[in-house]
Amino acid sequence: MIGRVTDDGMYRVRWGEEIVAEIPGRDLVDRAPVYHPEARESADAAARRGRAIPPAPVDLDLGETLERLLDLPTVASKRWVYEQYDSSVQAGTVLGPGGDAAVLRVRGTPLGIAVTSGASGRYVWLDPYEGGKAAVAEAARNLAATGARPLGITDCLNFGNPEKPEVFYQFREACRGIADACRALRTPVTGGNVSFYNESPAGAVLPTPVIGMVGVLADVEARIPAAFRAPGDVVLCLGELRGELGASQYLSLLTGEVFGAPPRVDLEAAQALIECLVACAEHRLLASAHDVSEGGVAVTLTECAALAEEPLGLDADLTALAGTAGAEAALFGEDQGVMVVSASPERAATVVAMAREHGVAAHAIGTVGERGGAVTIRCGSRRLERPVERLRRIYEEALPRRLGGAGGTPLARGD
C-alpha cells in the first residue's frame, strides 16, 4: 500500500514522517487555466469522410484479398517485436502478447490483471469523435475477451500543431469521444499525457490517441485465450455484423487511400457485450474469444485458427449474418462491437442463452477444423479456402521480411 483516500481535500506526499508536498487538490483539477483555441474541421476531412464506398471489383479473389490483408504490417503478427523483450514478468504472465490482452497473475491471490493498449489513428483522422470512442471501446473489448472487467485507462494523445484550427478540432473531438466512452463503460482516466506539434514539412502525424487500459479477473484461472482450442468446437459470432467498410484496411488495400465514415460505436451495446463476456468467463463457458478489428471478421477468424499452438482449420459460413451486405463487406468490414468466440458443443447453447440474457446477438457460424487443416469461409455463393499453415506463414513473416529478421520471402500475387 502506498497511500489512502482522505476527506480533507489535500494532495499530500510524505517521505517517512516528513511531508514533502501538500497542495489543495481542487487547485490541480478545477482551477487550472482553460484555453479555448479556435477549432474547425477542415473541408478536406469532411470530404474524405463523405466519400462513397466503391463497389468491389467483379473479379475480386477473396482468398487473395485475405492473404494481402494478413501481410499488411498493421494487421500482421507483431511477434518479431515483442519476442525481443521479456514478456514473462517474473513468471507472472499467464496470457502473453499476441492476443487481445495480456493477463498477469497477482501473487498470493486468485486475481488476474489484464492489460492492453492500442490506437485508432485512421478512424480519428476521418471522424475524431467516433475515433475517440472506438479507441476506448476496443480496449475494453480486448480486456473483456480475456474475461476481465475493464477498470480504468491512461492515455497518450498524439496530435499536430494545436494552433491550427483543424488540429485543435481533432484533439477536442477525440477527447470528447474518449470521455463519453469512458463514462459509458465506467473506465475513469487515471492519468496520461498530451504530445502536440508532431509535424514535419510533409504535415502532421495522424491524430493518434493511444489508450492503455487495465482490467481485473476475479479468478485468473478463468482467463480466455484468443486462439481456438480444439477440433469440433463451435464457432460463434457475438454482436451485429453490419459490414462497415469506411476507413477499413480492405478499402485502403484496394484503393491506396483512407476515406469513408469509420464504423460507429454503440456504447450501450459495447457495455452489454462486455458484461456478457465477463459472465461467460465466470461460468467457464468459452474456449476462446477474439474481437473483430482491423481486417474484419475474416482476419479475426484466421487469427483464431493460426494462433493455436498447432494451427487449426476452420469451416465457417457468414451468409445468415451478412444480410444485404456483400461478401466483401461481411468478411472485411471493421464493425465495432463484434466478437468471435468458440465453445465446446456441449456449452454452445448456453453461450447463446447467456448472450441473449445480456441483450447481445449470438449466432453459430461454424466449427473448428482439424490440426493443419484449411480455413474455409463462405458467404452466399462466395467462398475462400486456404491452408491454415500458409495463412500463418504470411501472418508471421510479414514483419521480419520487411525488417530484416529471420524467415520470409516477398509475397507475390497468386503465390
Rosetta blueprint (number, residue, H / E / L):
1 M L
2 I L
3 G L
4 R L
5 V L
6 T L
7 D L
8 D L
9 G L
10 M E
11 Y E
12 R E
13 V E
14 R E
15 W E
16 G L
17 E L
18 E E
19 I E
20 V E
21 A E
22 E E
23 I E
24 P E
25 G H
26 R H
27 D H
28 L H
29 V H
30 D L
31 R L
32 A L
33 P L
34 V L
35 Y L
36 H L
37 P L
38 E L
39 A L
40 R L
41 E L
42 S L
43 A H
44 D H
45 A H
46 A H
47 A H
48 R H
49 R H
50 G H
51 R L
52 A L
53 I L
54 P L
55 P L
56 A L
57 P L
58 V L
59 D L
60 L L
61 D L
62 L H
63 G H
64 E H
65 T H
66 L H
67 E H
68 R H
69 L H
70 L H
71 D L
72 L L
73 P L
74 T L
75 V L
76 A L
77 S L
78 K L
79 R H
80 W H
81 V H
82 Y H
83 E L
84 Q L
85 Y L
86 D L
87 S L
88 S L
89 V L
90 Q L
91 A L
92 G L
93 T E
94 V E
95 L E
96 G L
97 P L
98 G L
99 G L
100 D L
101 A L
102 A E
103 V E
104 L E
105 R E
106 V L
107 R L
108 G L
109 T L
110 P L
111 L L
112 G E
113 I E
114 A E
115 V E
116 T E
117 S E
118 G E
119 A L
120 S L
121 G H
122 R H
123 Y H
124 V H
125 W H
126 L H
127 D L
128 P H
129 Y H
130 E H
131 G H
132 G H
133 K H
134 A H
135 A H
136 V H
137 A H
138 E H
139 A H
140 A H
141 R H
142 N H
143 L H
144 A H
145 A H
146 T L
147 G L
148 A L
149 R E
150 P E
151 L E
152 G E
153 I E
154 T E
155 D E
156 C E
157 L E
158 N E
159 F L
160 G L
161 N L
162 P L
163 E L
164 K L
165 P H
166 E H
167 V H
168 F H
169 Y H
170 Q H
171 F H
172 R H
173 E H
174 A H
175 C H
176 R H
177 G H
178 I H
179 A H
180 D H
181 A H
182 C H
183 R H
184 A H
185 L H
186 R L
187 T L
188 P L
189 V E
190 T E
191 G E
192 G E
193 N E
194 V E
195 S E
196 F L
197 Y L
198 N L
199 E E
200 S E
201 P L
202 A L
203 G E
204 A E
205 V L
206 L L
207 P L
208 T E
209 P E
210 V E
211 I E
212 G E
213 M E
214 V E
215 G E
216 V E
217 L E
218 A L
219 D L
220 V H
221 E H
222 A H
223 R L
224 I L
225 P L
226 A L
227 A L
228 F L
229 R L
230 A L
231 P L
232 G L
233 D L
234 V E
235 V E
236 L E
237 C E
238 L E
239 G L
240 E L
241 L L
242 R L
243 G L
244 E L
245 L L
246 G L
247 A L
248 S L
249 Q H
250 Y H
251 L H
252 S H
253 L H
254 L H
255 T H
256 G L
257 E L
258 V L
259 F L
260 G L
261 A L
262 P L
263 P L
264 R L
265 V L
266 D L
267 L H
268 E H
269 A H
270 A H
271 Q H
272 A H
273 L H
274 I H
275 E H
276 C H
277 L H
278 V H
279 A H
280 C H
281 A H
282 E H
283 H L
284 R L
285 L L
286 L L
287 A L
288 S E
289 A E
290 H E
291 D E
292 V L
293 S L
294 E L
295 G L
296 G H
297 V H
298 A H
299 V H
300 T H
301 L H
302 T H
303 E H
304 C H
305 A H
306 A H
307 L L
308 A L
309 E L
310 E L
311 P L
312 L E
313 G E
314 L E
315 D E
316 A E
317 D E
318 L L
319 T H
320 A H
321 L H
322 A H
323 G L
324 T L
325 A L
326 G L
327 A H
328 E H
329 A H
330 A H
331 L H
332 F H
333 G L
334 E L
335 D L
336 Q L
337 G L
338 V L
339 M E
340 V E
341 V E
342 S E
343 A E
344 S L
345 P H
346 E H
347 R H
348 A H
349 A H
350 T H
351 V H
352 V H
353 A H
354 M H
355 A H
356 R H
357 E H
358 H L
359 G L
360 V L
361 A L
362 A E
363 H E
364 A E
365 I E
366 G E
367 T E
368 V E
369 G E
370 E E
371 R E
372 G L
373 G L
374 A E
375 V E
376 T E
377 I E
378 R E
379 C E
380 G L
381 S L
382 R E
383 R E
384 L E
385 E E
386 R E
387 P E
388 V H
389 E H
390 R H
391 L H
392 R H
393 R H
394 I H
395 Y H
396 E H
397 E H
398 A H
399 L H
400 P H
401 R H
402 R H
403 L H
404 G L
405 G L
406 A L
407 G L
408 G L
409 T L
410 P L
411 L L
412 A L
413 R L
414 G L
415 D L
